[in-house]
Amino acid sequence: MFERFASGARQAVVDAQQTARDLGDPRITVAHLVVAVASGSDPAADALRRAGADRATLLDHLDDDGLDAAALGALGIDLDAVRRRADTVFGAGALDRAAGGRAARSRRSLAHLPFGKDAKKTLEVALREAVRLGHRRIEAGHVLLAVVRLDDTDGHALLRRVGVDPAALAAEVSAGLGTAAA
């Protein structure tokens, strides 16, 4: 299937693996694909940026430790103070170690990362989107259309968290793909 990927989509797959590695994740998820598409320089990345979902914003909203500082703050809990206290009592990086460990993350950083089930499905749906539109190559925009179509993934949830309207994004990306060379 990867032989049908255009350069922007191929780069998104490579960047998704690196994003997962950088975050210490054990596999590539749909959210990693979304961040990677946003890192590109093609119409799909432009559409994400216009929607307010650039790489930095998406990374800021990735939930890599399960701790929502704003939600905890609403309960009167200062996450930074908790981190400082945990570091004082249990040593530097105590919360990070509890969430998977830096040592484990560094061991995984050199290994090949597999695609998660949802990420595989997203790439398959991207192929279907390209076929549906009569395109011979899979573009990064087809990957975004697949993310929007599969609304039960972490990538779709990430788009929602940053305030992207998935239907509006799909319309813009579809229009851009319609004018692109097939």
Backbone as JSON Lines, residues from 0, in Angstrom:
{"i":0,"aa":"M","n":[0.82,-1.2,0.0],"ca":[0.0,0.0,0.0],"c":[0.87,1.26,0.0]}
{"i":1,"aa":"F","n":[2.04,1.22,0.67],"ca":[2.85,2.44,0.8],"c":[3.41,2.92,-0.53]}
{"i":2,"aa":"E","n":[3.45,2.04,-1.53],"ca":[3.92,2.49,-2.84],"c":[2.96,3.5,-3.46]}
{"i":3,"aa":"R","n":[1.72,3.53,-2.99],"ca":[0.73,4.48,-3.52],"c":[0.75,5.81,-2.78]}
{"i":4,"aa":"F","n":[1.57,5.93,-1.75],"ca":[1.62,7.16,-0.96],"c":[2.47,8.2,-1.68]}
{"i":5,"aa":"A","n":[1.91,9.4,-1.83],"ca":[2.67,10.54,-2.37],"c":[3.68,10.98,-1.32]}
{"i":6,"aa":"S","n":[4.6,11.82,-1.7],"ca":[5.69,12.21,-0.79],"c":[5.19,12.83,0.52]}
{"i":7,"aa":"G","n":[4.15,13.67,0.47],"ca":[3.63,14.28,1.69],"c":[3.04,13.26,2.65]}
{"i":8,"aa":"A","n":[2.33,12.27,2.12],"ca":[1.76,11.22,2.96],"c":[2.86,10.31,3.51]}
{"i":9,"aa":"R","n":[3.86,10.01,2.69],"ca":[4.99,9.2,3.18],"c":[5.7,9.93,4.33]}
{"i":10,"aa":"Q","n":[5.92,11.22,4.13],"ca":[6.61,11.99,5.17],"c":[5.78,12.02,6.44]}
{"i":11,"aa":"A","n":[4.45,12.1,6.32],"ca":[3.58,12.09,7.49],"c":[3.73,10.79,8.27]}
{"i":12,"aa":"V","n":[3.86,9.67,7.56],"ca":[4.03,8.38,8.24],"c":[5.37,8.35,8.97]}
{"i":13,"aa":"V","n":[6.42,8.82,8.32],"ca":[7.74,8.87,8.96],"c":[7.71,9.8,10.17]}
{"i":14,"aa":"D","n":[7.1,10.98,10.0],"ca":[7.03,11.95,11.1],"c":[6.16,11.44,12.25]}
{"i":15,"aa":"A","n":[5.13,10.66,11.94],"ca":[4.28,10.1,12.99],"c":[5.09,9.14,13.86]}
{"i":16,"aa":"Q","n":[5.94,8.34,13.22],"ca":[6.78,7.43,14.0],"c":[7.74,8.23,14.88]}
{"i":17,"aa":"Q","n":[8.34,9.28,14.34],"ca":[9.26,10.08,15.14],"c":[8.53,10.79,16.28]}
{"i":18,"aa":"T","n":[7.32,11.28,16.02],"ca":[6.54,11.93,17.07],"c":[6.25,10.94,18.2]}
{"i":19,"aa":"A","n":[5.85,9.74,17.84],"ca":[5.59,8.71,18.85],"c":[6.86,8.42,19.65]}
{"i":20,"aa":"R","n":[7.99,8.31,18.95],"ca":[9.27,8.07,19.65],"c":[9.59,9.22,20.61]}
{"i":21,"aa":"D","n":[9.44,10.45,20.1],"ca":[9.76,11.62,20.93],"c":[8.91,11.67,22.18]}
{"i":22,"aa":"L","n":[7.68,11.2,22.08],"ca":[6.78,11.22,23.23],"c":[6.92,9.98,24.1]}
{"i":23,"aa":"G","n":[7.74,9.03,23.66],"ca":[7.95,7.81,24.43],"c":[6.78,6.84,24.35]}
{"i":24,"aa":"D","n":[6.0,6.93,23.29],"ca":[4.85,6.06,23.14],"c":[5.26,4.73,22.51]}
{"i":25,"aa":"P","n":[4.61,3.64,22.87],"ca":[5.02,2.32,22.38],"c":[4.55,2.01,20.96]}
{"i":26,"aa":"R","n":[3.59,2.79,20.45],"ca":[3.09,2.55,19.09],"c":[2.6,3.85,18.47]}
{"i":27,"aa":"I","n":[2.46,3.83,17.16],"ca":[2.0,5.0,16.42],"c":[0.48,5.01,16.47]}
{"i":28,"aa":"T","n":[-0.08,6.14,16.87],"ca":[-1.53,6.28,16.95],"c":[-2.02,7.27,15.9]}
{"i":29,"aa":"V","n":[-3.32,7.38,15.8],"ca":[-3.92,8.33,14.86],"c":[-3.54,9.76,15.24]}
{"i":30,"aa":"A","n":[-3.46,10.05,16.54],"ca":[-3.06,11.39,16.98],"c":[-1.66,11.73,16.48]}
{"i":31,"aa":"H","n":[-0.75,10.77,16.47],"ca":[0.59,11.0,15.94],"c":[0.52,11.33,14.45]}
{"i":32,"aa":"L","n":[-0.38,10.64,13.73],"ca":[-0.56,10.95,12.3],"c":[-1.05,12.37,12.1]}
{"i":33,"aa":"V","n":[-1.99,12.81,12.93],"ca":[-2.52,14.17,12.81],"c":[-1.41,15.2,13.04]}
{"i":34,"aa":"V","n":[-0.62,15.01,14.09],"ca":[0.49,15.92,14.37],"c":[1.47,15.93,13.19]}
{"i":35,"aa":"A","n":[1.73,14.76,12.64],"ca":[2.66,14.66,11.52],"c":[2.13,15.36,10.27]}
{"i":36,"aa":"V","n":[0.86,15.21,9.98],"ca":[0.28,15.91,8.83],"c":[0.4,17.42,9.02]}
{"i":37,"aa":"A","n":[0.15,17.87,10.24],"ca":[0.26,19.31,10.54],"c":[1.68,19.82,10.37]}
{"i":38,"aa":"S","n":[2.66,18.94,10.46],"ca":[4.06,19.32,10.32],"c":[4.48,19.52,8.87]}
{"i":39,"aa":"G","n":[3.63,19.1,7.95],"ca":[3.98,19.14,6.54],"c":[3.89,20.51,5.92]}
{"i":40,"aa":"S","n":[4.13,20.53,4.62],"ca":[4.07,21.8,3.88],"c":[3.16,21.65,2.66]}
{"i":41,"aa":"D","n":[2.1,20.89,2.84],"ca":[1.17,20.65,1.75],"c":[-0.2,21.24,2.07]}
{"i":42,"aa":"P","n":[-1.16,21.14,1.17],"ca":[-2.48,21.72,1.42],"c":[-3.18,21.18,2.67]}
{"i":43,"aa":"A","n":[-2.96,19.92,3.01],"ca":[-3.59,19.35,4.2],"c":[-3.07,20.04,5.46]}
{"i":44,"aa":"A","n":[-1.75,20.26,5.51],"ca":[-1.15,20.96,6.65],"c":[-1.66,22.4,6.71]}
{"i":45,"aa":"D","n":[-1.78,23.02,5.55],"ca":[-2.3,24.39,5.5],"c":[-3.73,24.45,6.04]}
{"i":46,"aa":"A","n":[-4.55,23.47,5.67],"ca":[-5.94,23.43,6.15],"c":[-5.97,23.28,7.67]}
{"i":47,"aa":"L","n":[-5.1,22.43,8.21],"ca":[-5.04,22.28,9.67],"c":[-4.64,23.59,10.33]}
{"i":48,"aa":"R","n":[-3.64,24.25,9.79],"ca":[-3.18,25.52,10.37],"c":[-4.29,26.58,10.33]}
{"i":49,"aa":"R","n":[-5.0,26.65,9.21],"ca":[-6.11,27.62,9.11],"c":[-7.2,27.31,10.14]}
{"i":50,"aa":"A","n":[-7.33,26.04,10.49],"ca":[-8.34,25.64,11.48],"c":[-7.83,25.84,12.91]}
{"i":51,"aa":"G","n":[-6.59,26.32,13.05],"ca":[-6.02,26.56,14.38],"c":[-5.32,25.35,14.97]}
{"i":52,"aa":"A","n":[-4.98,24.39,14.11],"ca":[-4.35,23.15,14.59],"c":[-2.96,22.99,14.0]}
{"i":53,"aa":"D","n":[-2.05,23.86,14.4],"ca":[-0.67,23.69,13.96],"c":[0.01,22.65,14.85]}
{"i":54,"aa":"R","n":[1.22,22.26,14.49],"ca":[1.93,21.21,15.21],"c":[2.05,21.51,16.71]}
{"i":55,"aa":"A","n":[2.46,22.72,17.04],"ca":[2.67,23.07,18.45],"c":[1.36,22.98,19.24]}
{"i":56,"aa":"T","n":[0.29,23.48,18.67],"ca":[-1.01,23.43,19.35],"c":[-1.45,21.99,19.55]}
{"i":57,"aa":"L","n":[-1.29,21.17,18.52],"ca":[-1.67,19.76,18.63],"c":[-0.84,19.05,19.7]}
{"i":58,"aa":"L","n":[0.46,19.3,19.69],"ca":[1.31,18.67,20.71],"c":[0.93,19.12,22.12]}
{"i":59,"aa":"D","n":[0.57,20.39,22.27],"ca":[0.15,20.9,23.58],"c":[-1.1,20.21,24.09]}
{"i":60,"aa":"H","n":[-1.93,19.71,23.17],"ca":[-3.19,19.09,23.57],"c":[-3.16,17.57,23.55]}
{"i":61,"aa":"L","n":[-2.02,17.0,23.2],"ca":[-1.89,15.54,23.3],"c":[-1.86,15.18,24.77]}
{"i":62,"aa":"D","n":[-2.61,14.2,25.15],"ca":[-2.69,13.8,26.56],"c":[-1.73,12.66,26.79]}
{"i":63,"aa":"D","n":[-0.44,12.99,27.01],"ca":[0.54,11.92,27.15],"c":[0.69,11.4,28.57]}
{"i":64,"aa":"D","n":[0.21,12.13,29.56],"ca":[0.36,11.61,30.92],"c":[-0.97,11.44,31.64]}
{"i":65,"aa":"G","n":[-2.06,11.75,30.99],"ca":[-3.37,11.56,31.6],"c":[-3.73,12.59,32.64]}
{"i":66,"aa":"L","n":[-2.88,13.57,32.86],"ca":[-3.14,14.59,33.87],"c":[-3.54,15.89,33.19]}
{"i":67,"aa":"D","n":[-4.73,16.33,33.46],"ca":[-5.26,17.55,32.86],"c":[-5.1,18.68,33.87]}
{"i":68,"aa":"A","n":[-4.09,19.53,33.66],"ca":[-3.79,20.59,34.61],"c":[-4.97,21.52,34.83]}
{"i":69,"aa":"A","n":[-5.71,21.84,33.76],"ca":[-6.86,22.75,33.89],"c":[-7.97,22.11,34.72]}
{"i":70,"aa":"A","n":[-8.24,20.83,34.48],"ca":[-9.29,20.15,35.25],"c":[-8.89,20.03,36.72]}
{"i":71,"aa":"L","n":[-7.63,19.69,36.96],"ca":[-7.16,19.6,38.35],"c":[-7.19,20.97,39.01]}
{"i":72,"aa":"G","n":[-6.84,22.01,38.25],"ca":[-6.87,23.37,38.79],"c":[-8.28,23.77,39.21]}
{"i":73,"aa":"A","n":[-9.28,23.34,38.44],"ca":[-10.67,23.64,38.79],"c":[-11.07,23.01,40.12]}
{"i":74,"aa":"L","n":[-10.35,21.96,40.5],"ca":[-10.6,21.29,41.78],"c":[-9.7,21.84,42.9]}
{"i":75,"aa":"G","n":[-8.91,22.86,42.55],"ca":[-8.02,23.46,43.54],"c":[-6.69,22.74,43.67]}
{"i":76,"aa":"I","n":[-6.33,21.92,42.69],"ca":[-5.08,21.17,42.72],"c":[-4.11,21.79,41.72]}
{"i":77,"aa":"D","n":[-2.95,22.18,42.19],"ca":[-1.92,22.77,41.35],"c":[-0.98,21.65,40.89]}
{"i":78,"aa":"L","n":[-1.11,21.24,39.62],"ca":[-0.33,20.12,39.1],"c":[1.18,20.37,39.22]}
{"i":79,"aa":"D","n":[1.61,21.61,38.98],"ca":[3.04,21.91,39.1],"c":[3.51,21.71,40.54]}
{"i":80,"aa":"A","n":[2.69,22.11,41.5],"ca":[3.06,21.92,42.91],"c":[3.11,20.43,43.25]}
{"i":81,"aa":"V","n":[2.18,19.66,42.71],"ca":[2.19,18.21,42.94],"c":[3.45,17.59,42.35]}
{"i":82,"aa":"R","n":[3.82,18.01,41.15],"ca":[5.05,17.5,40.52],"c":[6.28,17.84,41.37]}
{"i":83,"aa":"R","n":[6.35,19.1,41.84],"ca":[7.5,19.5,42.66],"c":[7.58,18.68,43.93]}
{"i":84,"aa":"R","n":[6.44,18.48,44.59],"ca":[6.41,17.71,45.84],"c":[6.78,16.25,45.58]}
{"i":85,"aa":"A","n":[6.26,15.66,44.5],"ca":[6.6,14.27,44.16],"c":[8.09,14.15,43.86]}
{"i":86,"aa":"D","n":[8.66,15.14,43.18],"ca":[10.09,15.12,42.9],"c":[10.9,15.21,44.18]}
{"i":87,"aa":"T","n":[10.44,16.03,45.12],"ca":[11.14,16.18,46.4],"c":[11.11,14.89,47.2]}
{"i":88,"aa":"V","n":[9.95,14.27,47.28],"ca":[9.78,13.08,48.11],"c":[10.34,11.83,47.44]}
{"i":89,"aa":"F","n":[10.07,11.66,46.14],"ca":[10.4,10.41,45.47],"c":[11.54,10.51,44.46]}
{"i":90,"aa":"G","n":[12.07,11.69,44.25],"ca":[13.15,11.87,43.29],"c":[12.66,12.5,42.0]}
{"i":91,"aa":"A","n":[13.59,13.14,41.29],"ca":[13.24,13.85,40.06],"c":[12.56,12.92,39.05]}
{"i":92,"aa":"G","n":[11.47,13.42,38.47],"ca":[10.75,12.67,37.44],"c":[9.87,11.56,37.97]}
{"i":93,"aa":"A","n":[9.48,11.64,39.24],"ca":[8.69,10.56,39.86],"c":[7.37,10.32,39.12]}
{"i":94,"aa":"L","n":[6.66,11.38,38.77],"ca":[5.39,11.18,38.06],"c":[5.62,10.6,36.67]}
{"i":95,"aa":"D","n":[6.69,11.01,36.02],"ca":[7.01,10.45,34.7],"c":[7.32,8.95,34.81]}
{"i":96,"aa":"R","n":[8.08,8.57,35.83],"ca":[8.4,7.15,36.02],"c":[7.13,6.36,36.3]}
{"i":97,"aa":"A","n":[6.23,6.93,37.05],"ca":[4.99,6.23,37.36],"c":[4.13,6.06,36.11]}
{"i":98,"aa":"A","n":[4.27,6.95,35.15],"ca":[3.47,6.89,33.93],"c":[4.12,6.06,32.84]}
{"i":99,"aa":"G","n":[5.21,5.38,33.13],"ca":[5.83,4.54,32.1],"c":[7.34,4.56,32.17]}
{"i":100,"aa":"G","n":[7.89,5.56,32.81],"ca":[9.32,5.58,33.05],"c":[10.15,6.13,31.93]}
{"i":101,"aa":"R","n":[11.1,6.98,32.29],"ca":[12.02,7.53,31.3],"c":[12.97,6.47,30.78]}
{"i":102,"aa":"A","n":[13.4,5.54,31.66],"ca":[14.31,4.5,31.2],"c":[13.64,3.63,30.15]}
{"i":103,"aa":"A","n":[12.39,3.27,30.38],"ca":[11.65,2.48,29.41],"c":[11.48,3.27,28.12]}
{"i":104,"aa":"R","n":[11.22,4.56,28.25],"ca":[11.05,5.39,27.06],"c":[12.33,5.46,26.25]}
{"i":105,"aa":"S","n":[13.48,5.59,26.92],"ca":[14.72,5.7,26.16],"c":[15.06,4.37,25.49]}
{"i":106,"aa":"R","n":[14.73,3.22,26.1],"ca":[14.95,1.93,25.45],"c":[14.09,1.81,24.21]}
{"i":107,"aa":"R","n":[12.86,2.31,24.26],"ca":[11.95,2.22,23.12],"c":[12.33,3.2,22.02]}
{"i":108,"aa":"S","n":[13.11,4.24,22.35],"ca":[13.37,5.29,21.38],"c":[14.11,4.8,20.15]}
{"i":109,"aa":"L","n":[14.87,3.73,20.26],"ca":[15.63,3.23,19.13],"c":[14.91,2.11,18.39]}
{"i":110,"aa":"A","n":[13.89,1.55,18.99],"ca":[13.18,0.42,18.39],"c":[12.18,0.89,17.34]}
{"i":111,"aa":"H","n":[11.88,-0.01,16.41],"ca":[10.82,0.25,15.44],"c":[9.5,0.29,16.18]}
{"i":112,"aa":"L","n":[8.69,1.27,15.88],"ca":[7.38,1.36,16.53],"c":[6.3,0.85,15.59]}
{"i":113,"aa":"P","n":[5.47,-0.04,16.08],"ca":[4.38,-0.53,15.23],"c":[3.23,0.47,15.18]}
{"i":114,"aa":"F","n":[2.39,0.33,14.17],"ca":[1.17,1.11,14.09],"c":[0.14,0.46,14.99]}
{"i":115,"aa":"G","n":[-0.58,1.3,15.73],"ca":[-1.71,0.8,16.51],"c":[-2.83,0.4,15.56]}
{"i":116,"aa":"K","n":[-3.78,-0.34,16.07],"ca":[-4.9,-0.84,15.27],"c":[-5.65,0.31,14.57]}
{"i":117,"aa":"D","n":[-5.95,1.38,15.33],"ca":[-6.68,2.51,14.74],"c":[-5.85,3.24,13.69]}
{"i":118,"aa":"A","n":[-4.54,3.34,13.89],"ca":[-3.68,4.0,12.91],"c":[-3.65,3.19,11.61]}
{"i":119,"aa":"K","n":[-3.57,1.86,11.73],"ca":[-3.61,1.0,10.53],"c":[-4.93,1.21,9.79]}
{"i":120,"aa":"K","n":[-6.0,1.2,10.54],"ca":[-7.31,1.37,9.92],"c":[-7.41,2.73,9.23]}
{"i":121,"aa":"T","n":[-6.84,3.77,9.86],"ca":[-6.86,5.1,9.28],"c":[-6.14,5.12,7.94]}
{"i":122,"aa":"L","n":[-5.0,4.45,7.85],"ca":[-4.26,4.41,6.58],"c":[-5.04,3.63,5.52]}
{"i":123,"aa":"E","n":[-5.74,2.58,5.94],"ca":[-6.57,1.82,5.0],"c":[-7.73,2.69,4.49]}
{"i":124,"aa":"V","n":[-8.34,3.44,5.39],"ca":[-9.44,4.32,4.99],"c":[-8.91,5.45,4.11]}
{"i":125,"aa":"A","n":[-7.69,5.9,4.35],"ca":[-7.08,6.93,3.48],"c":[-6.98,6.4,2.04]}
{"i":126,"aa":"L","n":[-6.6,5.14,1.91],"ca":[-6.56,4.52,0.58],"c":[-7.96,4.52,-0.04]}
{"i":127,"aa":"R","n":[-8.96,4.15,0.74],"ca":[-10.34,4.15,0.24],"c":[-10.8,5.55,-0.16]}
{"i":128,"aa":"E","n":[-10.38,6.56,0.6],"ca":[-10.74,7.94,0.27],"c":[-10.12,8.34,-1.07]}
{"i":129,"aa":"A","n":[-8.87,7.94,-1.29],"ca":[-8.21,8.25,-2.56],"c":[-8.95,7.58,-3.72]}
{"i":130,"aa":"V","n":[-9.31,6.31,-3.53],"ca":[-10.03,5.58,-4.57],"c":[-11.39,6.23,-4.82]}
{"i":131,"aa":"R","n":[-12.09,6.59,-3.74],"ca":[-13.41,7.22,-3.85],"c":[-13.34,8.5,-4.68]}
{"i":132,"aa":"L","n":[-12.26,9.25,-4.5],"ca":[-12.1,10.52,-5.21],"c":[-11.47,10.35,-6.59]}
{"i":133,"aa":"G","n":[-11.14,9.11,-6.95],"ca":[-10.55,8.85,-8.26],"c":[-9.09,9.21,-8.36]}
{"i":134,"aa":"H","n":[-8.39,9.24,-7.22],"ca":[-6.97,9.59,-7.22],"c":[-6.12,8.33,-7.22]}
{"i":135,"aa":"R","n":[-4.99,8.41,-7.89],"ca":[-4.08,7.25,-7.97],"c":[-3.1,7.21,-6.82]}
{"i":136,"aa":"R","n":[-2.86,8.36,-6.2],"ca":[-1.89,8.45,-5.1],"c":[-2.61,8.87,-3.84]}
{"i":137,"aa":"I","n":[-2.08,8.43,-2.71],"ca":[-2.63,8.81,-1.41],"c":[-1.86,10.04,-0.93]}
{"i":138,"aa":"E","n":[-2.59,11.11,-0.71],"ca":[-2.01,12.37,-0.23],"c":[-2.25,12.5,1.27]}
{"i":139,"aa":"A","n":[-1.57,13.42,1.89],"ca":[-1.79,13.69,3.32],"c":[-3.24,14.08,3.57]}
{"i":140,"aa":"G","n":[-3.86,14.74,2.61],"ca":[-5.26,15.12,2.74],"c":[-6.18,13.91,2.86]}
{"i":141,"aa":"H","n":[-5.86,12.83,2.16],"ca":[-6.65,11.6,2.28],"c":[-6.53,11.03,3.7]}
{"i":142,"aa":"V","n":[-5.35,11.17,4.29],"ca":[-5.17,10.71,5.68],"c":[-6.06,11.53,6.6]}
{"i":143,"aa":"L","n":[-6.1,12.85,6.41],"ca":[-6.98,13.69,7.23],"c":[-8.45,13.34,7.04]}
{"i":144,"aa":"L","n":[-8.84,13.07,5.81],"ca":[-10.23,12.67,5.57],"c":[-10.55,11.38,6.32]}
{"i":145,"aa":"A","n":[-9.6,10.46,6.36],"ca":[-9.8,9.22,7.11],"c":[-9.93,9.49,8.6]}
{"i":146,"aa":"V","n":[-9.13,10.42,9.12],"ca":[-9.2,10.77,10.54],"c":[-10.59,11.32,10.87]}
{"i":147,"aa":"V","n":[-11.1,12.15,10.01],"ca":[-12.43,12.73,10.22],"c":[-13.5,11.66,10.14]}
{"i":148,"aa":"R","n":[-13.36,10.76,9.18],"ca":[-14.35,9.69,8.99],"c":[-14.39,8.75,10.2]}
{"i":149,"aa":"L","n":[-13.24,8.45,10.77],"ca":[-13.16,7.52,11.9],"c":[-13.23,8.33,13.2]}
{"i":150,"aa":"D","n":[-14.44,8.63,13.62],"ca":[-14.63,9.57,14.73],"c":[-14.43,8.98,16.12]}
{"i":151,"aa":"D","n":[-13.99,7.74,16.21],"ca":[-13.77,7.14,17.53],"c":[-12.29,6.9,17.82]}
{"i":152,"aa":"T","n":[-11.42,7.7,17.19],"ca":[-9.98,7.55,17.41],"c":[-9.43,8.71,18.23]}
{"i":153,"aa":"D","n":[-8.22,8.52,18.73],"ca":[-7.57,9.59,19.49],"c":[-7.23,10.78,18.59]}
{"i":154,"aa":"G","n":[-7.03,10.55,17.3],"ca":[-6.74,11.65,16.37],"c":[-7.94,12.54,16.17]}
{"i":155,"aa":"H","n":[-9.1,11.95,16.03],"ca":[-10.34,12.72,15.89],"c":[-10.59,13.49,17.18]}
{"i":156,"aa":"A","n":[-10.4,12.85,18.32],"ca":[-10.58,13.52,19.61],"c":[-9.6,14.69,19.76]}
{"i":157,"aa":"L","n":[-8.38,14.51,19.28],"ca":[-7.39,15.59,19.34],"c":[-7.85,16.79,18.53]}
{"i":158,"aa":"L","n":[-8.36,16.54,17.34],"ca":[-8.88,17.65,16.53],"c":[-9.97,18.4,17.27]}
{"i":159,"aa":"R","n":[-10.87,17.66,17.91],"ca":[-11.96,18.29,18.66],"c":[-11.43,19.1,19.84]}
{"i":160,"aa":"R","n":[-10.41,18.56,20.54],"ca":[-9.85,19.27,21.7],"c":[-9.26,20.62,21.32]}
{"i":161,"aa":"V","n":[-8.7,20.72,20.13],"ca":[-8.09,21.99,19.72],"c":[-9.1,22.89,19.02]}
{"i":162,"aa":"G","n":[-10.36,22.47,18.96],"ca":[-11.41,23.31,18.43],"c":[-11.65,23.21,16.93]}
{"i":163,"aa":"V","n":[-11.15,22.15,16.32],"ca":[-11.37,21.97,14.88],"c":[-12.75,21.37,14.66]}
{"i":164,"aa":"D","n":[-13.48,21.93,13.71],"ca":[-14.76,21.36,13.28],"c":[-14.42,20.32,12.22]}
{"i":165,"aa":"P","n":[-14.55,19.03,12.54],"ca":[-14.15,17.99,11.57],"c":[-14.87,18.08,10.23]}
{"i":166,"aa":"A","n":[-16.15,18.41,10.25],"ca":[-16.9,18.51,8.99],"c":[-16.36,19.64,8.12]}
{"i":167,"aa":"A","n":[-16.07,20.78,8.72],"ca":[-15.52,21.91,7.97],"c":[-14.12,21.57,7.45]}
{"i":168,"aa":"L","n":[-13.32,20.89,8.27],"ca":[-11.99,20.49,7.83],"c":[-12.09,19.53,6.65]}
{"i":169,"aa":"A","n":[-12.99,18.56,6.73],"ca":[-13.16,17.59,5.64],"c":[-13.59,18.3,4.36]}
{"i":170,"aa":"A","n":[-14.49,19.27,4.48],"ca":[-14.94,20.0,3.28],"c":[-13.78,20.75,2.64]}
{"i":171,"aa":"E","n":[-12.97,21.41,3.46],"ca":[-11.83,22.17,2.92],"c":[-10.8,21.24,2.29]}
{"i":172,"aa":"V","n":[-10.5,20.15,2.97],"ca":[-9.5,19.21,2.44],"c":[-10.01,18.55,1.16]}
{"i":173,"aa":"S","n":[-11.29,18.18,1.15],"ca":[-11.87,17.58,-0.07],"c":[-11.81,18.54,-1.24]}
{"i":174,"aa":"A","n":[-12.13,19.8,-0.98],"ca":[-12.06,20.8,-2.05],"c":[-10.62,20.93,-2.56]}
{"i":175,"aa":"G","n":[-9.67,20.94,-1.66],"ca":[-8.26,21.03,-2.07],"c":[-7.8,19.82,-2.85]}
{"i":176,"aa":"L","n":[-8.25,18.64,-2.43],"ca":[-7.87,17.43,-3.15],"c":[-8.55,17.37,-4.52]}
{"i":177,"aa":"G","n":[-9.74,17.94,-4.6],"ca":[-10.46,17.94,-5.88],"c":[-9.76,18.75,-6.93]}
{"i":178,"aa":"T","n":[-9.02,19.79,-6.51],"ca":[-8.31,20.63,-7.47],"c":[-6.89,20.17,-7.71]}
{"i":179,"aa":"A","n":[-6.43,19.23,-6.84],"ca":[-5.07,18.71,-7.0],"c":[-5.04,17.71,-8.16]}
{"i":180,"aa":"A","n":[-3.87,17.54,-8.71],"ca":[-3.73,16.56,-9.8],"c":[-3.92,15.17,-9.25]}
{"i":181,"aa":"A","n":[-4.7,14.36,-9.91],"ca":[-4.99,13.0,-9.44],"c":[-3.92,12.1,-9.81]}
